Structure formats: C-alpha cells, structure tokens
Amino acid sequence: MKLIVNGEPQETTAMSLSELLGLMEYEGDWLATAVNGELVHREDRSGHALNDNDRIEILSPMQGG
C-alpha cells in the first residue's frame, strides 16, 4: 500500500495505524497521530484501517532545550 507519512511517500504492508507505527518503530504514549488531517487517538489506532494514498502525520516530542 502507498501512503504519505510525514510528507514522504512510503510503501507498507500495514493495514492499521498501530501496525504502521510498529513497523516504523515509533513507540511511546506521547505520540500524536493524524490520518488525512483527522486526529486519531491512541486507543483508536488499532482499529483505524489505512487506505491507499492516506496522509499520515506522526509527531513525537523532542528532547533538549
């Protein structure tokens, strides 16, 4: 499946948002995710099916100052 993740084209076999996060090695409870501009809460990620050409935004906090 073809997706746009954080503005970059990606090919993936992930069928859900949580599966995509695992494949891309994103971890932690502090992630913010959106699909096609709509916020997807942590508890909804496993049930959120992905479709070809979805636009995924994944934001994680940065350390430092």
TIMI-2910 file (N, C-alpha, C, CB; in pm, 1 decimal, decimal comma, always signed):
<rs>
+----------+----------+----------+----------+----------+----------+----------+----------+----------+----------+----------+----------+------+
!      n_x !      n_y !      n_z !     ca_x !     ca_y !     ca_z !      c_x !      c_y !      c_z !     cb_x !     cb_y !     cb_z ! resn !
+----------+----------+----------+----------+----------+----------+----------+----------+----------+----------+----------+----------+------+
!    +83,9 !   -116,4 !     +0,0 !     +0,0 !     +0,0 !     +0,0 !    +89,5 !   +124,1 !     +0,0 !    -96,0 !     -1,0 !   +121,4 !  Met !
!    +46,4 !   +227,3 !    -69,2 !   +120,6 !   +353,0 !    -75,4 !    +56,5 !   +454,5 !    +18,2 !   +125,3 !   +407,6 !   -220,4 !  Lys !
!   +141,3 !   +515,7 !   +102,7 !    +97,8 !   +617,6 !   +197,4 !   +192,2 !   +736,3 !   +188,1 !    +92,9 !   +561,5 !   +342,4 !  Leu !
!   +147,0 !   +849,4 !   +239,6 !   +234,5 !   +964,3 !   +259,5 !   +248,7 !   +979,3 !   +411,0 !   +176,9 !  +1097,0 !   +190,6 !  Ile !
!   +369,9 !   +957,3 !   +461,8 !   +395,1 !   +963,3 !   +605,8 !   +487,5 !  +1080,9 !   +634,0 !   +457,1 !   +829,8 !   +658,4 !  Val !
!   +436,2 !  +1175,6 !   +710,4 !   +512,2 !  +1297,5 !   +741,8 !   +567,7 !  +1362,3 !   +614,8 !   +627,4 !  +1265,3 !   +839,1 !  Asn !
!   +485,7 !  +1363,4 !   +510,6 !   +521,6 !  +1429,3 !   +385,7 !   +605,8 !  +1347,6 !   +290,5 !   +592,6 !  +1552,2 !   +415,7 !  Gly !
!   +641,2 !  +1224,1 !   +328,7 !   +726,9 !  +1139,3 !   +246,3 !   +650,7 !  +1016,9 !   +196,4 !   +851,0 !  +1095,8 !   +325,2 !  Glu !
!   +661,9 !   +982,5 !    +68,6 !   +596,2 !   +861,0 !    +18,5 !   +654,2 !   +736,3 !    +85,7 !   +611,5 !   +850,6 !   -134,9 !  Pro !
!   +568,0 !   +643,9 !   +121,4 !   +609,0 !   +518,2 !   +186,3 !   +529,6 !   +403,2 !   +125,8 !   +587,4 !   +524,5 !   +341,6 !  Gln !
!   +592,6 !   +289,6 !   +112,8 !   +525,4 !   +163,8 !    +78,8 !   +518,9 !    +82,3 !   +206,4 !   +600,5 !    +85,2 !    -36,7 !  Glu !
!   +404,9 !    +22,4 !   +235,5 !   +391,4 !    -55,5 !   +358,3 !   +293,1 !   -169,5 !   +339,7 !   +346,9 !    +33,7 !   +473,8 !  Thr !
!   +304,9 !   -267,7 !   +426,7 !   +207,8 !   -377,3 !   +431,7 !   +111,1 !   -358,0 !   +547,8 !   +279,6 !   -512,9 !   +444,5 !  Thr !
!   +131,3 !   -251,7 !   +626,3 !    +47,0 !   -225,8 !   +744,0 !    -96,9 !   -202,2 !   +700,6 !    +99,6 !   -104,0 !   +824,2 !  Ala !
!   -188,7 !   -261,1 !   +776,8 !   -330,6 !   -244,5 !   +747,5 !   -399,3 !   -151,0 !   +847,3 !   -399,7 !   -380,0 !   +747,6 !  Met !
!   -331,8 !   -121,4 !   +959,2 !   -389,7 !    -30,7 !  +1059,2 !   -282,9 !    +70,6 !  +1100,3 !   -443,0 !   -110,0 !  +1184,5 !  Ser !
!   -329,0 !   +177,5 !  +1162,0 !   -236,0 !   +280,2 !  +1207,1 !   -140,4 !   +225,2 !  +1312,9 !   -312,7 !   +400,4 !  +1262,6 !  Leu !
!   -188,6 !   +144,0 !  +1405,1 !    -99,1 !    +88,5 !  +1508,1 !     +5,2 !     -4,6 !  +1446,7 !   -180,4 !    +12,5 !  +1614,7 !  Ser !
!    -34,1 !    -80,0 !  +1345,9 !    +61,1 !   -168,1 !  +1278,0 !   +168,2 !    -85,2 !  +1206,3 !    -12,3 !   -260,4 !  +1177,1 !  Glu !
!   +128,8 !    +23,5 !  +1143,7 !   +224,8 !   +111,5 !  +1077,3 !   +324,8 !   +168,3 !  +1177,8 !   +151,8 !   +225,7 !  +1004,9 !  Leu !
!   +275,4 !   +214,1 !  +1291,3 !   +364,4 !   +268,3 !  +1394,0 !   +465,5 !   +164,2 !  +1439,4 !   +283,6 !   +318,4 !  +1513,7 !  Leu !
!   +421,1 !    +40,3 !  +1456,4 !   +512,1 !    -66,8 !  +1496,7 !   +617,4 !    -95,1 !  +1391,1 !   +434,3 !   -193,1 !  +1525,9 !  Gly !
!   +575,4 !   -101,0 !  +1265,6 !   +669,6 !   -127,4 !  +1156,4 !   +772,5 !    -15,5 !  +1142,0 !   +594,2 !   -145,3 !  +1025,1 !  Leu !
!   +730,5 !   +106,7 !  +1172,3 !   +821,6 !   +221,1 !  +1161,0 !   +897,5 !   +247,4 !  +1290,6 !   +744,1 !   +345,7 !  +1121,2 !  Met !
!   +876,9 !   +160,5 !  +1391,0 !   +946,2 !   +165,6 !  +1519,3 !   +918,2 !   +293,3 !  +1598,2 !  +1093,9 !   +152,4 !  +1497,0 !  Glu !
!   +795,1 !   +341,8 !  +1589,2 !   +750,9 !   +451,0 !  +1675,4 !   +694,0 !   +388,0 !  +1800,9 !   +645,2 !   +543,3 !  +1604,0 !  Tyr !
!   +739,6 !   +434,4 !  +1916,6 !   +694,0 !   +379,7 !  +2043,1 !   +658,6 !   +492,3 !  +2138,4 !   +800,5 !   +288,6 !  +2104,6 !  Glu !
!   +583,3 !   +458,1 !  +2240,0 !   +555,0 !   +553,3 !  +2346,6 !   +412,8 !   +603,4 !  +2345,1 !   +647,8 !   +668,9 !  +2337,4 !  Gly !
!   +372,6 !   +649,9 !  +2461,0 !   +237,2 !   +701,4 !  +2477,8 !   +225,8 !   +848,5 !  +2439,9 !   +192,1 !   +682,2 !  +2620,4 !  Asp !
!   +334,4 !   +910,9 !  +2404,6 !   +334,2 !  +1054,7 !  +2380,0 !   +321,1 !  +1089,8 !  +2232,3 !   +459,9 !  +1115,8 !  +2435,0 !  Trp !
!   +297,2 !   +992,0 !  +2146,8 !   +282,6 !  +1020,2 !  +2004,3 !   +148,7 !  +1085,3 !  +1976,0 !   +297,4 !   +892,3 !  +1922,2 !  Leu !
!   +148,9 !  +1174,6 !  +1880,2 !    +24,1 !  +1230,0 !  +1827,3 !    +14,1 !  +1182,8 !  +1683,3 !    +19,7 !  +1388,7 !  +1837,5 !  Ala !
!   -103,1 !  +1134,5 !  +1644,4 !   -119,3 !  +1082,7 !  +1509,2 !   -243,3 !  +1142,0 !  +1443,7 !   -127,9 !   +929,7 !  +1510,9 !  Thr !
!   -233,2 !  +1160,4 !  +1312,2 !   -346,6 !  +1208,2 !  +1233,4 !   -345,7 !  +1134,8 !  +1100,0 !   -340,6 !  +1363,6 !  +1212,6 !  Ala !
!   -464,2 !  +1106,3 !  +1050,3 !   -480,4 !  +1045,4 !   +918,5 !   -570,4 !  +1137,8 !   +837,7 !   -540,6 !   +899,4 !   +928,0 !  Val !
!   -517,5 !  +1182,6 !   +724,7 !   -591,1 !  +1274,2 !   +637,0 !   -642,8 !  +1396,9 !   +712,9 !   -708,4 !  +1201,0 !   +571,2 !  Asn !
!   -559,2 !  +1446,6 !   +803,8 !   -591,4 !  +1567,8 !   +876,9 !   -681,0 !  +1549,8 !   +997,8 !   -654,3 !  +1661,8 !   +786,4 !  Gly !
!   -721,2 !  +1426,3 !  +1026,2 !   -808,3 !  +1398,6 !  +1141,2 !   -727,8 !  +1330,1 !  +1251,0 !   -929,5 !  +1310,3 !  +1099,4 !  Glu !
!   -730,4 !  +1385,9 !  +1370,9 !   -660,4 !  +1328,6 !  +1485,0 !   -711,6 !  +1187,0 !  +1512,7 !   -677,7 !  +1418,0 !  +1609,8 !  Leu !
!   -618,0 !  +1094,5 !  +1536,9 !   -654,0 !   +957,7 !  +1575,5 !   -595,6 !   +934,6 !  +1714,4 !   -600,5 !   +850,3 !  +1470,9 !  Val !
!   -682,8 !   +916,4 !  +1812,3 !   -639,6 !   +895,0 !  +1949,7 !   -572,6 !   +758,9 !  +1966,4 !   -758,2 !   +907,0 !  +2044,7 !  His !
!   -483,6 !   +749,9 !  +2062,6 !   -405,9 !   +628,2 !  +2088,5 !   -494,9 !   +504,2 !  +2095,7 !   -327,4 !   +642,8 !  +2218,5 !  Arg !
!   -606,3 !   +512,5 !  +2166,8 !   -692,1 !   +395,1 !  +2184,2 !   -766,2 !   +355,6 !  +2056,2 !   -792,3 !   +421,2 !  +2294,3 !  Glu !
!   -765,4 !   +441,5 !  +1955,0 !   -834,5 !   +412,5 !  +1829,2 !   -740,8 !   +365,0 !  +1718,3 !   -908,3 !   +535,0 !  +1782,8 !  Asp !
!   -610,8 !   +365,9 !  +1742,7 !   -514,0 !   +335,7 !  +1636,1 !   -524,2 !   +193,0 !  +1582,9 !   -374,3 !   +359,3 !  +1686,6 !  Arg !
!   -546,9 !    +95,0 !  +1670,5 !   -550,9 !    -43,8 !  +1623,3 !   -672,1 !    -69,4 !  +1534,6 !   -552,5 !   -140,1 !  +1741,9 !  Ser !
!   -779,5 !     +3,4 !  +1556,1 !   -898,9 !    -13,9 !  +1474,9 !   -907,3 !    +79,8 !  +1356,2 !  -1018,5 !     +4,3 !  +1559,1 !  Gly !
!   -807,2 !   +166,3 !  +1340,9 !   -811,1 !   +263,0 !  +1231,0 !   -744,9 !   +202,6 !  +1107,0 !   -740,5 !   +395,8 !  +1271,5 !  His !
!   -826,4 !   +157,5 !  +1013,4 !   -775,6 !    +96,0 !   +890,3 !   -713,5 !   +202,2 !   +799,9 !   -888,8 !    +21,4 !   +815,7 !  Ala !
!   -606,4 !   +162,8 !   +732,6 !   -540,2 !   +251,2 !   +637,9 !   -583,7 !   +217,4 !   +495,8 !   -387,4 !   +240,8 !   +651,5 !  Leu !
!   -580,9 !   +318,0 !   +409,8 !   -616,5 !   +301,9 !   +269,3 !   -507,5 !   +362,4 !   +182,1 !   -753,4 !   +367,4 !   +239,0 !  Asn !
!   -496,6 !   +312,8 !    +60,3 !   -400,4 !   +367,8 !    -34,7 !   -410,6 !   +520,2 !    -38,6 !   -423,4 !   +308,9 !   -175,3 !  Asp !
!   -295,5 !   +584,5 !    -41,1 !   -282,7 !   +729,3 !    -53,8 !   -327,1 !   +808,6 !    +69,3 !   -361,2 !   +774,6 !   -170,8 !  Asn !
!   -348,0 !   +742,2 !   +184,2 !   -374,6 !   +815,3 !   +307,3 !   -252,9 !   +901,5 !   +341,2 !   -408,2 !   +717,7 !   +424,0 !  Asp !
!   -278,4 !  +1015,2 !   +403,7 !   -172,9 !  +1104,0 !   +452,6 !   -165,6 !  +1089,2 !   +604,6 !   -199,8 !  +1253,9 !   +411,0 !  Arg !
!    -52,7 !  +1040,2 !   +652,5 !    -32,4 !  +1012,4 !   +793,8 !    +66,2 !  +1114,1 !   +850,3 !    +18,9 !   +867,1 !   +815,5 !  Ile !
!    +30,6 !  +1171,7 !   +963,6 !   +123,2 !  +1259,3 !  +1035,6 !   +149,9 !  +1196,2 !  +1171,9 !    +65,5 !  +1405,4 !  +1050,5 !  Glu !
!   +278,4 !  +1182,5 !  +1204,5 !   +320,4 !  +1124,8 !  +1331,9 !   +412,3 !  +1226,5 !  +1398,9 !   +392,5 !   +985,2 !  +1312,3 !  Ile !
!   +371,7 !  +1270,7 !  +1515,6 !   +450,6 !  +1368,2 !  +1589,2 !   +492,1 !  +1308,7 !  +1721,5 !   +372,3 !  +1498,8 !  +1610,3 !  Leu !
!   +619,5 !  +1324,8 !  +1753,9 !   +668,2 !  +1278,7 !  +1884,2 !   +746,5 !  +1392,1 !  +1948,5 !   +757,0 !  +1149,9 !  +1870,3 !  Ser !
!   +742,7 !  +1400,3 !  +2081,0 !   +815,5 !  +1507,8 !  +2148,4 !   +965,5 !  +1493,0 !  +2128,8 !   +782,2 !  +1509,7 !  +2297,6 !  Pro !
!  +1032,5 !  +1606,1 !  +2124,8 !  +1177,8 !  +1606,0 !  +2112,4 !  +1239,5 !  +1639,5 !  +2247,6 !  +1224,7 !  +1706,8 !  +2003,8 !  Met !
!  +1352,5 !  +1578,5 !  +2274,9 !  +1423,0 !  +1609,6 !  +2398,8 !  +1520,4 !  +1723,2 !  +2372,1 !  +1497,3 !  +1484,6 !  +2454,5 !  Gln !
!  +1554,9 !  +1792,6 !  +2475,1 !  +1650,7 !  +1900,9 !  +2460,6 !  +1587,4 !  +2033,7 !  +2496,8 !  +1705,1 !  +1905,4 !  +2318,7 !  Gly !
!  +1659,6 !  +2138,2 !  +2468,3 !  +1605,1 !  +2266,3 !  +2507,5 !  +1655,7 !  +2379,1 !  +2426,2 !  +1633,4 !  +2292,5 !  +2647,2 !  Gly !
+----------+----------+----------+----------+----------+----------+----------+----------+----------+----------+----------+----------+------+
</rs>
